[in-house]
Amino acid sequence: MYEAANVFHKFRAEIKDARVKVVSMRRNQNGFTLIELLVVIAIIAILAAILFPVFAQARAKARAISCLSNVKQIGLGFAMYVQDYDEQTPSGRGGGWEWWTELMPYFKNIDFLYCPDRNDGGRYTQGSGTNGVSSGPFQLRKYIGYGYNWGPIGWRGGGLLQRQQPNPEQTRSHLPGMSLASITEPAGTFAFGDTYDTPRMTVGIGFLADTWGGTSVASLRHSGGMLNFAFVDGHAKAVKMKAGYMSGAFNNKFVMVGDVNLARTAYCADPSGIINTNPDSGDGMNIPSGIACGDIPAWITANYPGCGTTGTSNCFFSN
């Protein structure tokens, strides 16, 4: 009897031990080991490293597309303006009056003037610079994104404006507009486009980089060194640019069209027209007087070397 009781208790103990082992095995099967957890974390980190740049590129592309849409909308306003004003391009005035002031009745929404990728400049009154007194009526929350085609260099003219000169009343300077008939290649001539220039924005080669802090073409506003432009004929597109240092230019930097064929017409109403230095408004840039408008980008390309690692004057950035 005693032995039977011992056997019974031993059997119960074995059953209990077996149950504990089964429960323990189930718990181990439902959990993660430290190594497994580290592997999962590493996989997530790798995926994040791959995907985050893709997401950033997608957001940048979306901003560039939004910017191009703005350029296209303002371009339609420009086309309507010239038809209403005897096919004359908007003129420029001194006193800070902006090129787009005359176009506002046509596109109406001031938000079209803001490029999503330009966020410098505080709140200011149109035409005055930050916190100044304005000759114009519009309040802006930051610098607008787009500049007008004044021509390739300084205030010398050649684009959609003649050279800067005193107005007949001698009260301030002005830049007379051009007739559409004088623009020989409207499909290849900028009306306006992306700029880093400050109030009285332009896309001139020596003015466009005014507030740009970059030292490589790749760091320009849109991915891959692209800027958006509207053309006189009404179409708009992204254009590949090149850039470098230029003595006398705003910020001592320049930005110009990379393609040699487009560069010949982009800044010029008449690429064969001779551009001279302006006796009323000097610019200090080292571009010689008396050469054809369309030859100015080619002159820069031929006479400016690469900047390398030490160049800081009159040279091209390598990328």
C-alpha positions as CSV (number, residue, x, y, z in Angstrom):
1,M,0.0,0.0,0.0
2,Y,2.8,2.4,0.9
3,E,4.7,1.6,-2.3
4,A,1.6,2.1,-4.4
5,A,1.2,5.6,-2.8
6,N,4.8,6.5,-3.6
7,V,4.3,5.4,-7.2
8,F,1.2,7.5,-7.5
9,H,2.8,10.6,-6.1
10,K,5.8,10.1,-8.3
11,F,3.5,9.8,-11.3
12,R,1.7,13.0,-10.4
13,A,5.0,14.9,-10.0
14,E,6.1,13.7,-13.4
15,I,2.9,14.9,-15.0
16,K,3.3,18.3,-13.3
17,D,6.9,18.7,-14.5
18,A,5.7,17.8,-18.0
19,R,3.0,20.5,-17.9
20,V,5.6,23.1,-16.7
21,K,7.9,22.2,-19.6
22,V,5.1,22.5,-22.1
23,V,4.0,25.9,-20.8
24,S,7.6,27.1,-20.8
25,M,8.1,25.9,-24.4
26,R,4.9,27.7,-25.4
27,R,6.1,30.9,-23.8
28,N,9.5,30.7,-25.5
29,Q,7.8,30.0,-28.9
30,N,5.6,33.2,-28.5
31,G,8.5,35.6,-27.7
32,F,11.6,37.0,-29.5
33,T,15.2,36.5,-28.6
34,L,17.5,39.5,-28.4
35,I,19.2,38.5,-31.6
36,E,15.9,38.3,-33.5
37,L,14.9,41.7,-32.2
38,L,18.2,43.3,-33.3
39,V,17.8,41.8,-36.7
40,V,14.3,43.3,-37.1
41,I,15.6,46.7,-36.0
42,A,18.4,46.5,-38.4
43,I,16.1,45.7,-41.3
44,I,13.8,48.6,-40.4
45,A,16.8,51.0,-40.3
46,I,18.0,49.8,-43.7
47,L,14.5,50.3,-45.2
48,A,14.3,53.8,-43.7
49,A,17.7,54.7,-45.1
50,I,16.5,53.6,-48.5
51,L,13.0,55.1,-48.4
52,F,13.6,58.5,-46.7
53,P,15.7,60.0,-49.5
54,V,13.1,58.7,-52.0
55,F,10.3,60.4,-50.0
56,A,12.4,63.6,-49.9
57,Q,13.0,63.5,-53.6
58,A,9.3,63.0,-54.2
59,R,8.4,66.0,-52.1
60,A,11.1,68.1,-53.9
61,K,9.6,67.1,-57.2
62,A,6.1,68.0,-56.1
63,R,7.3,71.5,-55.1
64,A,9.1,71.9,-58.4
65,I,5.9,70.9,-60.3
66,S,3.8,73.4,-58.2
67,C,6.4,76.1,-59.0
68,L,6.2,75.3,-62.7
69,S,2.4,75.5,-62.5
70,N,2.7,79.0,-61.0
71,V,5.1,80.1,-63.7
72,K,2.6,78.8,-66.3
73,Q,-0.3,80.7,-64.7
74,I,1.6,84.0,-64.6
75,G,2.7,83.3,-68.2
76,L,-1.0,83.3,-69.3
77,G,-1.4,86.6,-67.5
78,F,1.6,88.0,-69.4
79,A,0.1,86.8,-72.7
80,M,-3.2,88.6,-71.9
81,Y,-1.4,91.8,-70.8
82,V,0.6,92.2,-74.1
83,Q,-2.6,91.7,-76.1
84,D,-4.4,94.4,-74.2
85,Y,-1.4,96.9,-74.4
86,D,-0.7,97.0,-78.1
87,E,1.7,94.1,-77.9
88,Q,4.1,95.9,-75.6
89,T,5.8,94.1,-72.7
90,P,5.4,95.5,-69.2
91,S,7.8,98.3,-68.5
92,G,10.0,98.7,-65.5
93,R,10.0,101.6,-63.1
94,G,12.3,103.0,-60.5
95,G,11.2,103.4,-56.9
96,G,10.9,99.7,-56.5
97,W,7.9,99.1,-58.7
98,E,7.8,95.4,-59.5
99,W,7.4,93.9,-63.0
100,W,4.4,91.8,-61.9
101,T,2.3,94.8,-60.7
102,E,0.8,95.3,-64.1
103,L,0.0,91.6,-64.4
104,M,-1.9,91.2,-61.2
105,P,-5.3,92.0,-62.8
106,Y,-4.8,89.0,-65.1
107,F,-3.8,86.3,-62.6
108,K,-5.3,88.0,-59.5
109,N,-4.0,85.5,-56.9
110,I,-0.7,86.8,-55.3
111,D,0.1,83.3,-54.2
112,F,1.1,82.4,-57.7
113,L,4.1,84.6,-57.2
114,Y,5.5,82.5,-54.4
115,C,7.8,79.5,-55.3
116,P,7.4,76.7,-52.8
117,D,11.2,76.4,-52.7
118,R,11.9,80.0,-51.9
119,N,11.4,81.0,-48.3
120,D,13.8,83.8,-47.7
121,G,12.8,87.4,-47.0
122,G,10.5,88.5,-44.3
123,R,7.1,90.3,-44.6
124,Y,7.5,93.4,-46.7
125,T,5.6,95.9,-48.8
126,Q,5.8,95.5,-52.5
127,G,8.6,97.6,-54.0
128,S,10.3,98.6,-50.8
129,G,12.4,95.7,-49.5
130,T,11.8,94.4,-46.0
131,N,9.9,96.7,-43.7
132,G,10.3,99.8,-45.9
133,V,8.0,102.3,-47.5
134,S,6.5,101.2,-50.7
135,S,5.6,102.7,-54.1
136,G,3.2,99.8,-54.7
137,P,0.1,98.5,-53.1
138,F,0.8,94.8,-52.2
139,Q,1.8,93.3,-48.9
140,L,4.0,90.2,-49.3
141,R,4.9,87.5,-46.7
142,K,8.3,86.6,-48.3
143,Y,10.3,87.3,-51.4
144,I,8.5,86.3,-54.6
145,G,10.0,83.4,-56.5
146,Y,10.2,84.8,-60.0
147,G,12.1,87.5,-61.9
148,Y,11.6,89.4,-65.2
149,N,13.8,89.2,-68.2
150,W,15.7,92.5,-68.2
151,G,18.4,91.1,-70.5
152,P,21.6,89.1,-69.9
153,I,23.8,91.6,-68.0
154,G,22.9,94.3,-65.5
155,W,20.8,97.3,-66.6
156,R,22.1,97.1,-70.2
157,G,18.8,95.9,-71.6
158,G,18.4,93.4,-74.4
159,G,15.6,91.3,-72.9
160,L,12.0,92.4,-72.6
161,L,13.1,95.8,-71.3
162,Q,15.4,98.4,-72.8
163,R,18.3,99.7,-70.8
164,Q,17.6,101.5,-67.5
165,Q,17.5,105.3,-68.1
166,P,16.1,108.5,-66.5
167,N,12.4,109.0,-67.2
168,P,11.4,112.2,-69.0
169,E,10.5,113.9,-65.7
170,Q,13.9,113.1,-64.3
171,T,12.3,112.0,-61.1
172,R,13.5,108.4,-61.2
173,S,14.8,105.7,-63.6
174,H,12.7,103.6,-65.8
175,L,13.1,100.7,-68.3
176,P,10.8,100.9,-71.3
177,G,9.2,97.7,-72.5
178,M,9.6,96.1,-75.9
179,S,7.2,95.3,-78.7
180,L,6.4,91.7,-79.4
181,A,7.3,92.3,-83.1
182,S,10.9,93.1,-81.9
183,I,11.3,89.6,-80.2
184,T,12.8,87.5,-83.0
185,E,12.5,84.1,-81.3
186,P,9.6,84.1,-78.8
187,A,9.6,80.4,-78.3
188,G,13.3,80.6,-77.1
189,T,13.1,83.9,-75.1
190,F,12.4,84.0,-71.4
191,A,9.5,86.2,-70.1
192,F,10.3,85.4,-66.5
193,G,11.3,82.6,-64.2
194,D,12.9,81.3,-61.0
195,T,15.3,83.8,-59.3
196,Y,17.1,84.4,-56.1
197,D,17.1,88.2,-56.8
198,T,15.6,90.6,-54.3
199,P,13.0,93.3,-54.9
200,R,12.8,94.3,-58.6
201,M,13.5,90.7,-59.3
202,T,15.2,89.7,-62.5
203,V,16.6,86.6,-64.2
204,G,19.7,88.3,-65.6
205,I,22.9,86.3,-65.5
206,G,24.6,88.5,-63.0
207,F,21.5,89.3,-60.9
208,L,19.7,86.0,-60.5
209,A,22.0,84.6,-57.7
210,D,21.6,87.6,-55.4
211,T,20.6,85.6,-52.2
212,W,21.7,82.2,-53.3
213,G,24.0,80.6,-50.8
214,G,25.1,77.6,-52.9
215,T,28.5,76.8,-54.5
216,S,27.4,74.1,-56.8
217,V,24.9,73.8,-59.6
218,A,23.3,70.8,-57.9
219,S,22.2,73.1,-55.0
220,L,20.1,75.3,-57.2
221,R,16.4,75.6,-56.3
222,H,15.0,72.5,-58.0
223,S,16.5,69.0,-58.2
224,G,19.5,68.5,-60.5
225,G,20.3,72.2,-61.0
226,M,17.0,73.1,-62.7
227,L,15.0,76.3,-62.7
228,N,11.6,77.0,-64.1
229,F,10.9,79.6,-66.8
230,A,7.9,80.9,-68.8
231,F,8.7,81.9,-72.4
232,V,7.3,84.7,-74.5
233,D,5.2,82.3,-76.6
234,G,3.4,81.1,-73.5
235,H,4.9,77.7,-72.8
236,A,6.8,77.0,-69.6
237,K,9.4,74.4,-68.7
238,A,12.3,73.5,-66.4
239,V,15.7,74.4,-67.7
240,K,19.1,73.0,-66.7
241,M,21.5,75.8,-65.5
242,K,25.2,76.3,-64.8
243,A,26.7,78.7,-62.3
244,G,29.9,80.1,-60.9
245,Y,31.6,83.2,-59.5
246,M,31.5,86.6,-61.4
247,S,33.1,89.8,-60.1
248,G,30.7,92.7,-59.9
249,A,27.6,90.4,-60.0
250,F,25.1,90.4,-57.2
251,N,26.5,88.2,-54.5
252,N,29.6,87.8,-56.8
253,K,27.9,84.8,-58.4
254,F,26.1,84.2,-61.7
255,V,23.6,81.6,-63.0
256,M,22.9,81.1,-66.7
257,V,21.3,78.6,-69.1
258,G,23.5,75.5,-69.6
259,D,22.4,74.6,-73.1
260,V,24.4,76.8,-75.6
261,N,21.6,77.0,-78.2
262,L,18.9,78.1,-75.7
263,A,21.4,80.4,-73.9
264,R,21.8,82.4,-77.2
265,T,18.1,83.3,-77.3
266,A,16.9,83.0,-73.7
267,Y,17.9,86.5,-72.5
268,C,17.6,88.4,-75.8
269,A,14.7,89.9,-77.7
270,D,17.1,90.0,-80.6
271,P,20.2,87.8,-80.2
272,S,22.1,89.8,-82.9
273,G,21.4,93.2,-81.2
274,I,24.5,94.9,-79.8
275,I,24.6,95.3,-76.0
276,N,26.7,98.2,-74.6
277,T,27.5,99.2,-71.0
278,N,24.9,101.5,-69.6
279,P,26.1,105.1,-69.2
280,D,23.2,105.8,-66.7
281,S,23.5,102.7,-64.6
282,G,26.8,100.9,-64.5
283,D,27.0,97.3,-63.3
284,G,30.7,96.5,-62.7
285,M,30.5,93.1,-64.3
286,N,33.5,92.2,-66.5
287,I,31.4,91.5,-69.7
288,P,32.7,93.6,-72.5
289,S,30.7,96.3,-74.2
290,G,29.7,96.1,-77.9
291,I,29.1,92.4,-78.4
292,A,25.9,90.8,-79.6
293,C,23.3,89.9,-76.9
294,G,23.2,86.3,-77.9
295,D,27.0,86.0,-77.8
296,I,27.3,87.0,-74.1
297,P,26.7,83.5,-72.6
298,A,29.2,82.1,-75.2
299,W,31.7,84.8,-74.2
300,I,31.4,83.8,-70.5
301,T,31.7,80.1,-71.4
302,A,34.9,80.7,-73.4
303,N,36.6,83.1,-70.9
304,Y,35.7,81.6,-67.5
305,P,37.7,78.5,-66.4
306,G,36.5,76.0,-63.9
307,C,36.7,77.1,-60.3
308,G,38.4,73.9,-59.1
309,T,38.8,73.9,-55.3
310,T,40.3,77.4,-54.9
311,G,38.7,79.6,-57.5
312,T,36.5,82.5,-56.2
313,S,36.3,84.9,-59.2
314,N,35.1,84.6,-62.8
315,C,34.9,80.8,-63.0
316,F,32.4,78.0,-63.3
317,F,31.4,75.6,-60.6
318,S,32.2,72.0,-61.5
319,N,28.8,70.5,-60.7
